[in-house]
Amino acid sequence: MSAVVVLSTVPEMGTGKKIAKALIDERLAACVNLVPYVKSFYVWEGKTVEDDEGLLIIKTDKESLEKVIKRVKELHPYTLPEVISIDISGGLPEYLKWIVESVRK
């Protein structure tokens, strides 16, 4: 299977819902989970930053990955949004098949 998980933090729930709904409605993702709270620490413009954010967990296939990245960038308010992908190396075969089939319809 060619399924991947894409992670992206968002500044608040409204942005997360907007991105999640767009990815699902446009059949770019099979499922998007919105985790309402993560505490993020990072260096930005030379300063250590601590932010409260949400986390999108996006399930899609490798063929749709570049479109997912492009769409998240279009909808995201950050100058440089986190958008990283992780290959899924295993899992319930029927679920992985569902991911791939859901984004190809």
N, CA, C and O of each residue as an XYZ file, in Angstrom:
420
protein
N       0.840     -1.182      0.000
C       0.000      0.000      0.000
C       0.885      1.245      0.000
O       2.023      1.209      0.468
N       0.366      2.313     -0.514
C       1.151      3.543     -0.603
C       0.576      4.639      0.296
O       0.516      5.802     -0.104
N       0.161      4.279      1.486
C      -0.460      5.247      2.392
C       0.601      6.013      3.173
O       1.662      5.480      3.497
N       0.288      7.287      3.473
C       1.167      8.129      4.267
C       0.338      8.898      5.284
O      -0.865      9.093      5.109
N       1.000      9.327      6.347
C       0.416     10.221      7.337
C       1.114     11.564      7.160
O       2.340     11.628      7.064
N       0.336     12.621      7.120
C       0.873     13.972      7.023
C       0.513     14.690      8.322
O      -0.634     14.643      8.765
N       1.487     15.346      8.921
C       1.272     16.100     10.154
C       1.402     17.585      9.861
O       2.300     18.013      9.135
N       0.492     18.366     10.437
C       0.557     19.808     10.295
C      -0.048     20.457     11.536
O      -1.173     20.141     11.924
N       0.700     21.358     12.153
C       0.156     22.101     13.279
C      -0.625     23.295     12.752
O      -0.343     23.810     11.670
N      -1.609     23.728     13.531
C      -2.448     24.873     13.182
C      -2.576     25.775     14.411
O      -2.478     25.298     15.542
N      -2.796     27.081     14.194
C      -2.827     27.993     15.334
C      -4.074     27.879     16.196
O      -4.046     28.217     17.379
N      -5.165     27.407     15.612
C      -6.410     27.273     16.381
C      -7.360     26.328     15.649
O      -7.113     25.939     14.508
N      -8.443     25.968     16.321
C      -9.353     24.939     15.817
C     -10.061     25.348     14.521
O     -10.285     24.504     13.654
N     -10.410     26.610     14.381
C     -11.100     27.044     13.172
C     -10.280     26.794     11.926
O     -10.802     26.311     10.921
N      -9.003     27.118     11.983
C      -8.107     26.854     10.851
C      -8.002     25.353     10.600
O      -8.044     24.908      9.453
N      -7.866     24.576     11.667
C      -7.767     23.126     11.525
C      -8.993     22.533     10.866
O      -8.880     21.679      9.987
N     -10.169     22.983     11.288
C     -11.414     22.482     10.699
C     -11.517     22.854      9.232
O     -11.948     22.044      8.411
N     -11.122     24.084      8.895
C     -11.190     24.539      7.503
C     -10.290     23.683      6.611
O     -10.705     23.252      5.535
N      -9.074     23.442      7.053
C      -8.133     22.638      6.264
C      -8.617     21.194      6.173
O      -8.606     20.605      5.092
N      -9.040     20.623      7.297
C      -9.503     19.231      7.310
C     -10.681     19.043      6.361
O     -10.701     18.100      5.570
N     -11.658     19.936      6.440
C     -12.847     19.818      5.594
C     -12.482     19.941      4.127
O     -12.997     19.187      3.302
N     -11.609     20.870      3.786
C     -11.199     21.032      2.386
C     -10.513     19.770      1.866
O     -10.796     19.329      0.752
N      -9.621     19.189      2.656
C      -8.902     17.983      2.212
C      -9.856     16.809      2.005
O      -9.687     16.028      1.069
N     -10.850     16.684      2.870
C     -11.820     15.605      2.737
C     -12.756     15.868      1.565
O     -12.972     14.986      0.733
N     -13.314     17.075      1.493
C     -14.252     17.409      0.420
C     -13.616     17.289     -0.958
O     -14.284     16.916     -1.923
N     -12.330     17.605     -1.053
C     -11.624     17.544     -2.329
C     -11.010     16.168     -2.594
O     -10.297     15.982     -3.580
N     -11.286     15.212     -1.717
C     -10.799     13.829     -1.846
C      -9.279     13.734     -1.900
O      -8.716     12.871     -2.574
N      -8.630     14.639     -1.175
C      -7.175     14.592     -1.069
C      -6.735     13.778      0.139
O      -5.576     13.373      0.228
N      -7.651     13.539      1.064
C      -7.363     12.743      2.255
C      -8.546     11.829      2.536
O      -9.696     12.166      2.256
N      -8.239     10.673      3.093
C      -9.298      9.735      3.481
C      -9.852     10.097      4.847
O     -11.038      9.905      5.115
N      -8.987     10.624      5.716
C      -9.371     10.949      7.087
C      -8.413     12.007      7.613
O      -7.215     11.978      7.329
N      -8.957     12.937      8.380
C      -8.123     13.927      9.059
C      -8.570     13.984     10.513
O      -9.743     14.220     10.802
N      -7.635     13.769     11.419
C      -7.904     13.941     12.849
C      -7.393     15.311     13.251
O      -6.315     15.731     12.830
N      -8.169     16.001     14.063
C      -7.749     17.288     14.593
C      -7.582     17.143     16.099
O      -8.564     17.075     16.838
N      -6.344     17.097     16.541
C      -6.030     17.012     17.958
C      -6.066     18.452     18.486
O      -5.311     19.300     18.011
N      -6.931     18.731     19.457
C      -7.186     20.119     19.812
C      -6.063     20.852     20.528
O      -6.068     22.083     20.545
N      -5.108     20.159     21.115
C      -4.100     20.889     21.867
C      -2.764     20.165     21.876
O      -2.655     19.018     22.310
N      -1.760     20.863     21.388
C      -0.367     20.453     21.562
C       0.414     21.702     21.968
O       0.071     22.815     21.570
N       1.441     21.513     22.745
C       2.332     22.612     23.129
C       3.573     22.478     22.258
O       4.275     21.469     22.322
N       3.843     23.491     21.448
C       4.967     23.449     20.514
C       6.080     24.389     20.972
O       5.825     25.519     21.387
N       7.307     23.906     20.890
C       8.499     24.691     21.189
C       9.388     24.644     19.961
O       9.639     23.568     19.419
N       9.865     25.791     19.518
C      10.714     25.848     18.337
C      11.447     27.181     18.292
O      11.105     28.113     19.020
N      12.451     27.265     17.434
C      13.166     28.513     17.232
C      12.647     29.152     15.957
O      12.621     28.517     14.903
N      12.230     30.422     16.054
C      11.734     31.167     14.899
C      12.335     32.561     14.944
O      12.218     33.271     15.943
N      12.977     32.940     13.853
C      13.616     34.249     13.740
C      14.553     34.517     14.920
O      14.595     35.615     15.476
N      15.312     33.457     15.282
C      16.337     33.587     16.298
C      15.866     33.524     17.736
O      16.676     33.649     18.655
N      14.570     33.331     17.952
C      14.038     33.301     19.309
C      13.337     31.972     19.576
O      12.708     31.393     18.690
N      13.461     31.503     20.813
C      12.722     30.312     21.215
C      11.268     30.706     21.437
O      10.967     31.654     22.163
N      10.376     29.962     20.800
C       8.943     30.252     20.849
C       8.224     29.081     21.506
O       8.595     27.922     21.318
N       7.197     29.396     22.273
C       6.316     28.395     22.879
C       4.900     28.760     22.460
O       4.413     29.849     22.763
N       4.235     27.826     21.751
C       2.890     28.094     21.240
C       1.916     26.986     21.608
O       2.289     25.817     21.704
N       0.666     27.372     21.809
C      -0.434     26.418     21.905
C      -0.994     26.259     20.493
O      -1.340     27.246     19.843
N      -1.081     25.026     20.026
C      -1.533     24.765     18.667
C      -2.444     23.545     18.647
O      -2.578     22.835     19.643
N      -3.058     23.317     17.508
C      -3.747     22.073     17.213
C      -2.872     21.261     16.283
O      -1.916     21.786     15.713
N      -3.189     19.984     16.122
C      -2.413     19.112     15.242
C      -3.345     18.378     14.300
O      -4.276     17.698     14.734
N      -3.089     18.518     13.007
C      -3.810     17.731     12.001
C      -3.019     16.460     11.722
O      -1.813     16.501     11.481
N      -3.720     15.335     11.760
C      -3.146     14.041     11.380
C      -3.919     13.622     10.135
O      -5.081     13.222     10.218
N      -3.270     13.717      8.993
C      -3.918     13.552      7.696
C      -3.493     12.210      7.103
O      -2.301     11.935      6.972
N      -4.474     11.374      6.745
C      -4.174     10.102      6.099
C      -4.504     10.208      4.622
O      -5.631     10.529      4.244
N      -3.491      9.930      3.778
C      -3.661     10.021      2.334
C      -2.761      8.985      1.668
O      -2.181      8.134      2.343
N      -2.649      9.059      0.353
C      -1.725      8.157     -0.343
C      -0.577      8.972     -0.930
O      -0.666     10.194     -1.054
N       0.500      8.278     -1.287
C       1.697      8.963     -1.786
C       1.399      9.762     -3.047
O       1.971     10.833     -3.247
N       0.526      9.267     -3.884
C       0.205      9.964     -5.131
C      -0.454     11.310     -4.876
O      -0.331     12.217     -5.700
N      -1.144     11.461     -3.765
C      -1.839     12.713     -3.442
C      -1.009     13.642     -2.561
O      -1.440     14.759     -2.272
N       0.165     13.204     -2.132
C       0.948     13.947     -1.151
C       1.258     15.373     -1.604
O       1.047     16.311     -0.834
N       1.742     15.562     -2.805
C       2.102     16.913     -3.263
C       0.872     17.816     -3.327
O       0.969     19.007     -3.031
N      -0.281     17.268     -3.710
C      -1.513     18.063     -3.733
C      -1.942     18.442     -2.319
O      -2.432     19.548     -2.094
N      -1.759     17.530     -1.366
C      -2.084     17.817      0.035
C      -1.184     18.945      0.539
O      -1.664     19.892      1.163
N       0.102     18.846      0.274
C       1.044     19.877      0.710
C       0.658     21.229      0.117
O       0.619     22.234      0.827
N       0.376     21.253     -1.166
C      -0.003     22.500     -1.836
C      -1.266     23.098     -1.220
O      -1.333     24.302     -0.974
N      -2.259     22.258     -0.975
C      -3.535     22.746     -0.441
C      -3.380     23.255      0.990
O      -3.956     24.283      1.345
N      -2.611     22.550      1.812
C      -2.378     23.010      3.179
C      -1.690     24.372      3.143
O      -2.071     25.277      3.885
N      -0.683     24.525      2.289
C       0.013     25.811      2.179
C      -0.941     26.928      1.765
O      -0.838     28.046      2.270
N      -1.867     26.637      0.855
C      -2.827     27.651      0.399
C      -3.775     28.096      1.512
O      -4.143     29.269      1.587
N      -4.163     27.166      2.366
C      -5.171     27.448      3.388
C      -4.595     27.862      4.744
O      -5.321     28.350      5.610
N      -3.308     27.668      4.918
C      -2.669     27.858      6.225
C      -2.244     29.306      6.429
O      -1.712     29.925      5.508
N      -2.470     29.857      7.623
C      -2.080     31.247      7.865
C      -0.584     31.454      8.163
O      -0.096     32.582      8.089
N       0.143     30.385      8.496
C       1.556     30.549      8.826
C       2.373     30.831      7.564
O       2.042     30.343      6.484
N       3.427     31.609      7.705
C       4.369     31.854      6.622
C       5.047     30.553      6.208
O       5.242     30.292      5.020
N       5.403     29.743      7.197
C       6.069     28.461      6.960
C       5.366     27.384      7.779
O       5.804     27.068      8.885
N       4.281     26.815      7.250
C       3.559     25.804      8.028
C       4.332     24.489      8.100
O       5.058     24.117      7.178
N       4.154     23.807      9.212
C       4.686     22.447      9.333
C       3.831     21.544      8.454
O       2.617     21.455      8.639
N       4.463     20.883      7.509
C       3.789     19.865      6.709
C       4.829     18.785      6.464
O       5.700     18.935      5.607
N       4.734     17.691      7.223
C       5.689     16.597      7.070
C       4.920     15.302      6.845
O       3.807     15.129      7.343
N       5.532     14.401      6.089
C       4.859     13.128      5.829
C       5.689     11.977      6.374
O       6.917     12.032      6.435
N       4.974     10.940      6.765
C       5.582      9.723      7.282
C       4.970      8.551      6.528
O       3.751      8.384      6.511
N       5.819      7.743      5.907
C       5.314      6.556      5.227
C       4.736      5.584      6.245
O       5.316      5.371      7.310
N       3.618      5.009      5.920
C       3.012      3.978      6.768
C       3.595      2.637      6.330
O       3.376      2.197      5.202
N       4.330      1.997      7.218
C       4.996      0.751      6.855
C       4.175     -0.483      7.187
O       4.514     -1.588      6.762
N       3.102     -0.307      7.939
C       2.272     -1.449      8.284
C       0.984     -0.982      8.920
O       0.800      0.204      9.194
N       0.101     -1.925      9.149
C      -1.190     -1.623      9.753
C      -2.234     -2.602      9.249
O      -1.914     -3.557      8.541
N      -3.463     -2.365      9.612
C      -4.565     -3.207      9.171
C      -4.701     -3.069      7.657
O      -5.025     -1.984      7.174
N      -4.464     -4.137      6.898
C      -4.482     -4.041      5.435
C      -5.769     -3.442      4.878
O      -5.732     -2.664      3.924
N      -6.900     -3.799      5.467
C      -8.170     -3.273      4.971
C      -8.262     -1.757      5.161
O      -8.817     -1.056      4.315
N      -7.721     -1.258      6.267
C      -7.736      0.186      6.522
C      -6.814      0.909      5.544
O      -7.176      1.950      4.995
N      -5.637      0.361      5.331
C      -4.693      0.971      4.388
C      -5.272      0.997      2.979
O      -5.095      1.968      2.243
N      -5.958     -0.069      2.613
C      -6.619     -0.122      1.304
C      -7.709      0.949      1.228
O      -7.860      1.608      0.199
N      -8.464      1.124      2.307
C      -9.520      2.135      2.349
C      -8.950      3.536      2.144
O      -9.543      4.351      1.438
N      -7.798      3.818      2.762
C      -7.158      5.133      2.577
C      -6.902      5.382      1.105
O      -7.303      6.410      0.558
N      -6.233      4.439      0.470
C      -5.862      4.601     -0.943
C      -7.103      4.723     -1.821
O      -7.160      5.581     -2.702
N      -8.089      3.877     -1.586
C      -9.303      3.924     -2.405
C     -10.104      5.206     -2.177
O     -10.738      5.708     -3.106
N     -10.084      5.734     -0.969
C     -10.872      6.928     -0.649
C     -10.372      8.169     -1.372
O     -11.174      9.029     -1.738
N      -9.089      8.280     -1.584
C      -8.546      9.469     -2.244
C      -8.504      9.332     -3.763
O      -8.197     10.296     -4.465
N      -8.803      8.170     -4.259
C      -8.756      7.953     -5.707
C     -10.137      7.966     -6.360
O     -10.248      7.846     -7.580
N     -11.185      8.110     -5.557
C     -12.535      8.099     -6.114
C     -12.876      9.432     -6.724
O     -13.978      9.609     -7.243
